[in-house]
Amino acid sequence: MRLTLRQLQIFVAVADAGSTTAAGLRAALSQSAASGALNELEHLLGARLFDRIGRRLALNDNGRALLPEARAVLDAAQGIEDRFGTGPDGAGAAGRPTRLRIGASTTIGNYLLPALVADYRAAWPGAAVDVAMGNTREVAEAVARLEVDLGLIEGPCPAPELGVVPWREDELVVVCAPGHPLARQAARAPVPVEALRRACWLLREPGSGTRETVEQALLPHLHHLRGEMLPGSTEAIKQSAAAGLGLACLSRCAVEDQVTLGRLVVLRTALPRLARRFYRIHHPQKRFSASLERFVAHCAPADPDAADRPRTQARSDAPG
């Protein structure tokens, strides 16, 4: 076999960094050595893997096809080193925490994951966790490309080929500014559905797990949502709601701080209790290292019935 792990390592590093110079720094090689390894790989495969754009290297169609396979091979090799203790310090899986890459959709990444990571690092000194945040679709795409070891998402998984495990239940609440007319009405009686239909709603962008879940939860009762779209940020929706611009349906964990400060109130409404599932997703070819297994166990679902096994996402799991 003429293909080497070093060639694949350099290829992945160039794909991530965009140049052989930056890739060499990551792999502790000179720029010329990194460039040579990439040239050897392209010659061996008989195909260019990058388009040369000035000094930057951009993956072409061949490179994009190879990248997930290369990541899977390197991940498997790392798993062998962890299992048998052949890493740089010889400590093996039990003694050498590795650097994990976790993808998280925005609500989880902003409001749940920081405390989980802090507790995990306190339990395993020296452990490192890199977090990449995006909406649910973006996290699923990163998992599918093996750019992250694991994904934590707050909406139905849009990639049916991925392994999906129910993780936690999340309560959704309707909030608004204390001075909003419906807040005063809710102080006397639950806000009726008709009033909610007439209200202005603040919504996330399409592709957001929160947006999709809110629509699934509210549309069966309200039939349509009058509102404004605020892309990319639950925090922007919170601040807009606190400023009196409309109603928002958000995770309770995301609004607790503003409710405590009195800048938002949770409306009593005639709607049934709103809830959704958080999910853990992974690539079916992903080999779980000892460190990743420890992290998964540390973040174990609060619901004991959410068994730790891959399963297909069912739409009936979504609220509504």
ABEGO torsion letter per residue (X at the ends): XABBAAAAAAAAAAAAAGBAAAAAAAAGBBAAAAAAAAAAAAAAAGBBABBBBEABBBBBAAAAAAAAAAAAAAAAAAAAAAAAGABAAGAEAAABBBBBBBBBBAAAAAAAAAAAAAAAAAABBGBBBBBBBBBAAAAAAAAAAGABABBBBABBBABAABBBBBABBBBBBBBBBAABAAAAAAAABBBBAAAAAABBBBBBBBGBAAAAAAAAAAAAAAGBBBBBBBBGBAAAAAAAAAAGAEBBBBBAAAAAAAAAAGABBBBBBABBBBBBBBBBBBBAABBBBAAAAAAAAAABBABAABBBBBBBBBAAABBX
